[in-house]
Amino acid sequence: MQPTCDLPGNVDIFPNQVVWQLNRPSCTNLTPSLWSYLFSETVTLARPILCILFAIFILCSAASSLPSARPDTGTYIKDDLDHDGYGLLTIHNNWTMDTVAVLTDKKVRPMLAVYLRSKETLKITGIEDGDYGLYFTVGNLWDAKAGKFSTVYGYYRYNTPLEFETDDVGSEIEYSVFELDLYEAGRSNFVADQFQFPDLKS
């Protein structure tokens, strides 16, 4: 029994549509065209490329979340000095670890903080006259946002304030020059006591 349709004029259309669908060639008997071949090859190549791009994206995201690993010697972490003075401070880092040198005012507010790599020398110029505290933090992987190393090995304070002075002597100018060598434990020129380390958070 043929199915019928209640709409007028559609009685003959439905059987024709059914016959046409049944007489369509099977997709399994079709010979692959050039376009279908290229499409399959493209899909095959795209998968490893997408995997590689995804892996790169993950690695870049992870790297961007990590702290700055190791700034160059002389990189300013904080600098509130005008550098219009004559004072000079030279620091030789003989430690086997990187450090950050910090100059503070009398209220232990950081005026200057500079990165210093292991076995390298740092020269800070243009220091204005005044009394400064000198602090060091030692560690690995500097985190600028936190204002400290990710792994902190110690905090140190130089035993006496640094007094920078400038005098006009005739046609010459005399100014303070400090040179400091950092040594490992056993030869330290630091005092082991309790103190407040300057806040270097950005």
C-alpha positions in Angstrom: 0.0 0.0 0.0 1.4 3.4 -1.0 1.6 6.0 1.6 -0.5 9.0 0.8 -0.3 12.7 1.7 -3.3 14.8 2.6 -1.9 17.8 0.7 -3.4 18.1 -2.8 -1.1 17.4 -5.7 1.5 15.6 -3.6 0.4 12.0 -4.1 2.8 11.3 -6.9 5.7 13.2 -5.5 6.3 11.2 -2.4 6.9 7.8 -4.2 9.2 9.5 -6.7 11.2 11.0 -3.8 11.5 7.6 -2.2 12.6 5.9 -5.4 15.2 8.6 -6.0 16.7 8.1 -2.6 16.8 4.4 -2.9 18.4 4.5 -6.3 21.3 6.8 -5.2 24.7 5.2 -5.6 26.3 3.8 -2.5 29.1 6.0 -1.1 31.3 3.0 -0.7 31.3 2.4 -4.5 32.5 6.0 -5.3 36.1 6.4 -6.4 37.9 9.1 -4.1 38.2 12.4 -5.9 41.3 14.6 -5.8 39.6 17.0 -3.4 38.7 14.2 -0.9 42.3 12.9 -1.1 43.7 16.4 -0.4 41.3 16.9 2.4 42.3 13.6 4.1 46.0 14.5 3.7 45.3 17.9 5.1 43.6 16.5 8.2 46.4 14.0 8.6 49.0 16.8 8.6 47.0 19.2 10.7 46.7 16.9 13.7 50.4 16.8 14.6 50.7 20.5 13.8 47.9 21.3 16.1 49.5 19.1 18.8 52.8 20.9 18.4 51.1 24.4 18.6 49.1 23.3 21.7 52.3 22.1 23.4 54.1 25.4 22.5 51.1 27.4 23.9 51.2 25.4 27.2 55.0 25.9 27.5 54.7 29.7 26.8 51.9 30.0 29.4 54.0 28.2 32.0 57.0 30.3 31.2 55.1 33.6 31.5 53.9 32.6 34.9 57.4 32.0 36.2 59.4 34.7 37.9 62.3 36.3 36.1 65.0 33.7 36.5 68.2 35.8 36.6 68.5 39.5 35.8 71.8 40.9 34.6 74.2 42.5 37.1 73.3 46.1 37.4 69.6 45.6 36.8 67.7 48.1 39.0 64.9 46.5 41.0 64.1 49.8 42.7 65.6 53.2 42.2 64.4 56.3 44.2 67.7 58.1 44.0 68.3 61.1 41.8 71.9 60.0 41.0 73.1 63.6 41.1 75.7 63.0 43.8 79.3 62.0 43.6 79.3 58.9 45.9 80.5 55.6 44.5 79.9 52.1 45.9 81.6 49.1 44.4 80.6 45.6 45.4 82.5 42.4 44.5 80.2 39.4 44.9 82.5 36.5 45.8 79.6 34.4 46.9 78.6 31.4 44.9 75.0 32.7 44.8 73.3 35.8 43.3 72.3 38.6 45.5 70.3 41.9 45.6 72.1 44.8 47.2 69.8 47.4 48.9 70.5 50.9 50.0 68.1 52.3 52.6 67.5 55.5 54.4 67.5 55.7 58.2 63.9 54.4 58.4 64.9 51.2 56.4 63.0 52.4 53.4 64.7 51.1 50.2 66.2 53.9 48.1 68.0 51.6 45.7 68.0 47.9 45.0 70.3 46.4 42.4 70.8 42.8 41.2 74.3 41.3 41.4 75.2 37.9 40.0 77.6 35.5 41.6 81.3 36.2 41.0 80.6 39.6 39.4 81.2 43.2 40.3 78.7 46.0 40.7 79.4 49.8 40.6 76.8 52.2 41.8 77.5 55.8 41.0 75.9 59.2 41.6 75.0 58.5 45.2 73.8 61.6 47.1 75.3 62.6 50.4 73.7 61.0 53.4 73.8 57.9 55.7 72.6 54.7 54.1 72.0 51.2 55.4 73.3 48.4 53.2 71.4 45.1 53.0 71.7 41.9 50.9 69.3 39.1 50.1 70.8 35.9 48.6 68.9 33.2 46.7 67.7 31.7 43.5 65.1 32.8 40.9 64.2 36.4 41.5 60.5 37.2 41.8 60.0 40.9 41.0 56.4 40.9 42.1 57.1 39.4 45.4 60.3 41.4 45.9 62.3 38.4 46.9 64.0 35.3 45.6 61.7 32.3 45.1 64.3 30.3 47.1 65.8 32.6 49.8 69.1 31.5 51.3 69.6 34.4 53.6 69.2 38.1 54.5 72.2 40.1 55.6 72.9 43.6 56.9 76.2 45.4 56.7 77.5 46.1 60.2 77.8 49.9 59.9 75.9 52.6 57.9 77.6 54.0 54.9 78.2 57.8 55.2 78.5 59.5 51.9 80.0 63.0 52.0 81.1 65.6 49.4 83.5 68.5 50.1 84.8 71.3 48.0 88.5 71.6 48.5 89.9 74.4 46.5 89.5 73.5 42.9 88.8 69.9 43.7 85.8 67.9 45.0 86.3 65.2 47.5 83.7 62.5 47.8 83.1 59.2 49.5 84.1 56.0 47.8 83.3 52.6 49.3 84.5 49.2 48.0 83.0 46.0 49.6 83.9 42.4 49.1 81.3 39.7 49.9 82.8 36.5 51.3 81.4 33.1 52.1 80.6 32.1 55.7 83.7 32.1 57.9 85.0 35.3 56.4 81.8 37.3 56.7 81.8 41.0 57.3 78.2 40.9 58.5 76.7 40.9 61.9 74.3 38.0 62.8 71.4 39.7 64.5 67.7 40.4 64.2 66.7 43.1 61.8 64.0 44.2 59.5 64.7 43.6 55.8 63.5 46.3 53.4 60.3 45.7 51.6 61.0 45.3 47.8 57.5 44.3 46.6 56.5 46.0 43.3 
